[in-house]
Amino acid sequence: MSFRTHFGHDIYHIRMDKLKWTQQQIADAVFISLREYQKIEKGEISPGSEIFLRLVFFLNVNIENYRQDLFNWSPL
């Protein structure tokens, strides 16, 4: 699964299952447009680093889930 798909899938489930917020509410909370948020959630685009961090901190996502995808890093 690609980073875009993985991250989008995760934020969708956090939004729906835990927060029960609308896409618009989350987009407003992290200062992006609704359309940009929708594209991130669908896995159509990858968020830039600033937006990624805003979403991670706002949604309390475990950043370790994305280490390998983000940095193309694997343990020895």
C-alpha positions as a printed NumPy array, in Angstrom:
array([[  0.   ,   0.   ,   0.   ],
       [  1.409,   3.389,  -0.94 ],
       [  1.891,   6.197,   1.559],
       [ -0.928,   8.219,   0.   ],
       [ -3.382,   5.326,   0.208],
       [ -2.23 ,   4.229,   3.666],
       [ -2.373,   7.723,   5.175],
       [ -5.674,   8.576,   3.475],
       [ -7.233,   5.335,   4.693],
       [ -6.037,   5.996,   8.253],
       [ -7.312,   9.566,   8.464],
       [-10.655,   8.52 ,   6.971],
       [-11.146,   5.903,   9.704],
       [-10.03 ,   8.231,  12.478],
       [-12.44 ,  10.882,  11.221],
       [-15.363,   8.485,  10.882],
       [-14.833,   6.083,  13.788],
       [-13.287,   8.222,  16.502],
       [-14.078,  11.865,  15.875],
       [-17.276,  11.675,  13.856],
       [-16.29 ,  14.983,  12.27 ],
       [-17.067,  16.101,   8.76 ],
       [-14.375,  16.551,   6.159],
       [-15.035,  20.284,   6.286],
       [-14.467,  20.442,  10.049],
       [-11.089,  18.733,   9.774],
       [-10.049,  20.798,   6.758],
       [-10.9  ,  23.961,   8.701],
       [ -9.037,  22.73 ,  11.782],
       [ -5.798,  22.161,   9.84 ],
       [ -6.203,  25.246,   7.626],
       [ -6.611,  23.618,   4.224],
       [ -9.404,  23.639,   1.675],
       [-12.112,  21.017,   1.747],
       [-11.073,  19.826,  -1.726],
       [ -7.441,  19.397,  -0.68 ],
       [ -8.509,  17.404,   2.38 ],
       [-10.784,  15.222,   0.24 ],
       [ -7.93 ,  14.466,  -2.164],
       [ -5.632,  13.528,   0.736],
       [ -8.275,  11.291,   2.283],
       [ -8.952,   9.559,  -1.049],
       [ -5.221,   9.024,  -1.598],
       [ -5.211,  11.176,  -4.74 ],
       [ -2.441,  13.432,  -3.411],
       [  0.187,  13.314,  -0.689],
       [  0.113,  16.156,   1.806],
       [  3.156,  18.374,   2.024],
       [  5.215,  18.064,   5.193],
       [  3.515,  20.97 ,   6.974],
       [  0.009,  19.7  ,   6.251],
       [  1.049,  16.133,   7.058],
       [  2.271,  17.253,  10.482],
       [ -0.866,  19.307,  11.127],
       [ -3.023,  16.271,  10.348],
       [ -0.842,  13.922,  12.399],
       [ -0.937,  16.138,  15.466],
       [ -4.572,  17.168,  15.133],
       [ -5.822,  13.611,  14.574],
       [ -3.317,  12.091,  17.019],
       [ -1.983,   9.694,  14.387],
       [  1.045,   7.559,  15.232],
       [  3.765,   8.948,  12.954],
       [  5.766,   5.722,  13.312],
       [  3.2  ,   4.035,  11.07 ],
       [  4.625,   6.026,   8.145],
       [  8.369,   5.988,   8.852],
       [  9.252,   3.499,   6.152],
       [  6.981,   5.13 ,   3.57 ],
       [  8.176,   8.64 ,   4.299],
       [ 11.867,   8.046,   4.573],
       [ 12.217,   4.87 ,   2.53 ],
       [ 13.89 ,   3.505,   5.625],
       [ 14.043,  -0.027,   6.866],
       [ 15.693,  -1.387,  10.014],
       [ 18.902,  -3.381,   9.639]])
